C-alpha cells in the first residue's frame, strides 16, 4: 500500500501545480479532493473506491487530461501504472 500512497501523493503534488484541463469535466480542485478522500480511506484502514480511482486514472480520464494539458503526461503514465496494480 505504500506504493499506492506515494503515487497518490505525488499525483496530488503535480495537480497542485496544474491548471484546470480543457477537456475534463472535473476541475483540478475536484480531482485533488477525490484523491485526498482515497488517501484518508487508506490511512484509516477503510476500503478504497476502486471505481473512482479507475475513472480518475483511466485513459482520457480527468488526471490524464490534466497531465497532458500541464506537461506531465509521461509522469502520469508512470503513476497510473502504480495505481493500476492496486485496482
C-alpha positions in Angstrom: 0.0 0.0 0.0 3.0 2.3 0.5 3.5 2.5 -3.3 -0.2 3.4 -3.8 0.0 6.1 -1.1 3.2 7.5 -2.7 1.6 7.5 -6.2 -1.5 9.3 -5.0 0.6 11.9 -3.0 2.8 12.5 -6.0 -0.2 12.9 -8.3 -1.6 15.5 -5.9 1.7 17.4 -6.0 1.6 17.5 -9.8 -2.1 18.6 -9.7 -1.4 21.4 -7.2 0.9 23.0 -9.8 -1.6 22.5 -12.6 -4.3 24.5 -14.3 -7.8 23.1 -15.0 -7.8 20.9 -18.1 -9.6 21.9 -21.2 -11.4 18.6 -21.9 -12.2 17.3 -18.4 -15.5 17.6 -16.6 -13.6 17.8 -13.3 -11.5 20.7 -12.1 -8.1 20.2 -10.5 -9.6 21.0 -7.1 -12.2 18.4 -7.5 -9.7 15.8 -8.6 -7.4 16.6 -5.6 -10.4 16.4 -3.2 -11.3 12.9 -4.5 -7.7 11.7 -4.2 -7.4 13.1 -0.7 -10.5 11.2 0.2 -9.0 7.9 -1.0 -5.7 8.7 0.9 -7.7 9.2 4.0 -9.5 5.9 3.5 -6.2 4.1 3.2 -4.7 5.8 6.2 -7.9 4.9 8.2 -7.9 1.3 7.0 -11.1 1.8 5.1 -11.7 0.3 1.7 -10.7 2.5 -1.3 -13.2 3.3 -4.1 -11.5 1.3 -6.9 -14.1 2.5 -9.4 -13.3 6.2 -8.6 -9.6 5.7 -8.9 -10.1 3.7 -12.1 -12.1 6.5 -13.6 -9.7 9.2 -12.5 -6.6 7.4 -13.8 -8.3 6.0 -16.9 -7.1 6.9 -20.4 -8.8 10.2 -21.2 -9.8 10.5 -17.5 -9.5 13.7 -15.5 -6.0 13.1 -14.4 -4.6 12.2 -17.8 -6.3 15.2 -19.4 -4.8 17.4 -16.7 -1.4 15.9 -17.1 -1.3 16.4 -20.8 -2.5 20.0 -20.6 0.1 20.8 -18.0 3.2 19.0 -19.4 3.5 15.9 -17.1 1.9 13.3 -19.3 4.9 10.9 -19.0 4.9 11.1 -15.3 1.1 10.4 -15.3 1.8 7.1 -17.2 4.3 6.0 -14.5 1.9 7.0 -11.7 -1.1 5.3 -13.3 0.8 2.1 -13.7 1.4 2.0 -9.9 -2.3 2.7 -9.2 -3.4 0.1 -11.8 -1.5 -2.5 -9.7 -4.0 -2.0 -6.9 -7.1 -1.9 -8.9 
